[in-house]
């Protein structure tokens, strides 16, 4: 497979988000997708029967008179109502179609509806020529002859002419007259039309079109049919990876012999020792259209390789978090027929790189305009905030930071509430993170190796905003393989590195801090990281001791008193950053934890480091704005 190509699925801010003109107005909802008009004696038990079942097997709700007419009702009334309630019409012209006044009246009604918005008619010329229908000549002319003296003959002729001029399908000149292939083609084109229309109905898919088009373009469906193409969609939790994959899947499914959308791969595969086998059985059963039971994952691999290589497949593997899952479900090109397409969604870019996917799409967060539009759809059911709620909506959108999941959750929650309830909710979000968002985001953290979890929490609580190389130096002094750790965090969309500086989405930062606080929310002395000055001062003042591994203290703008002795009780501290400006010290006694790996002091007020500080574990030391001439009194060397 070719080397990975990366694309960022961004949404140009110059494009105003919204929906198409057709979906922005009130749309008619239809009872039936397709109405089949046919002459029973010609095609009921053969062509039409096969067409009907092919449509229904595809999930296309189809009307065929002998299937839907209820006993005891007048057929003509039911037919007229069913025609009005159908979106598409397939008119099967056969030799005796025009001999039935019933069929001709049906055709007149179909053509009336076809001229109206929302209805489309397609002629199928089964065993007659389009010109025979248009001119009522040949077999069609013979069949129509019996109606020449009837009052309705004129409108019937006009309906036949109009229908024959429509774009449709001629059996004998399509696919060499192969009826089964012909039916498959008709069903495929109707399915594509329906998918295109149905996509327009969902007005809450804001910001999707650019993403979807980029993914569809990279799949090259109908362009490159000589190879299997595998693409990845990567992004942070709640960014819209699954939604993008689902829309692409729905749009393209009709182009493939078999399809399968496998949701929650991570969750199912990790739920039990049989998780991967269960997923293999799901894919095989769907693709092969038969019930499949496997003995083992290896059995599944062999069967997938042997049985799926003969089918052109569209397969989506959603929320993959380990390479083993891909090896079990889509090992390589030789498993699939040329023309097949595999879409993988994940938070971990390295999985996609290791599996050598053809293209990697990086899901971008929503622009401000798109975020307003998406939030408004859920909060108000409109494209923009309703009068009086624009400013409040702006506050919510800024909090969400372009994350679709948060916008949807908050929009749904605030829908129908008054302004006081909105203000209360917004104020609450400042101190209490949104649980549903944090739960989704935390999945990326859970799967990390333990040392990478430590690095992530250090960044979320202490190191965010620092230069990458500076952060690496600090972390390496603390014993971590920092460079590789940052690479992994970036690949999993947990951090960003822009202009050389470490960044993080606000909700990711909240998630990290929440992990640190949640076991003991009211006991900060039991937190592994401390960064809130008031909490730190209280711990030091009360000589409480703490489980903290990292501590950052900066109250340069205040007049607080600091109790240095309290630092000595922090037995596991490896990183300490203190700004001593404007501090009034309780005593001259100094204490630093002997476990420290890295010490950073700004405006250190003493001439020496404490005698009690052994510094046996100290690797990094930074002291700024100090009058120190040497580290220890009497020139003692400890490091």
Beta strands, then each sheet from edge to edge (+ up, - down):
strand 1: 5-9
strand 2: 32-37
strand 3: 62-63
strand 4: 86-93
strand 5: 120-125
strand 6: 169-170
strand 7: 229-234
strand 8: 258-262
strand 9: 313-320
strand 10: 341-346
strand 11: 359-363
strand 12: 496-498
strand 13: 501-503
strand 14: 529-530
strand 15: 550-554
strand 16: 561-562
strand 17: 575-579
strand 18: 584-585
strand 19: 598-602
strand 20: 620-624
sheet 1: 1+ 11+ 7+ 10+ 9+ 8+
sheet 2: 3+ 2+ 4+ 5+ 6+
sheet 3: 12+ 13-
sheet 4: 14+ 15+ 17+ 19+ 20+
sheet 5: 16+ 18+
end
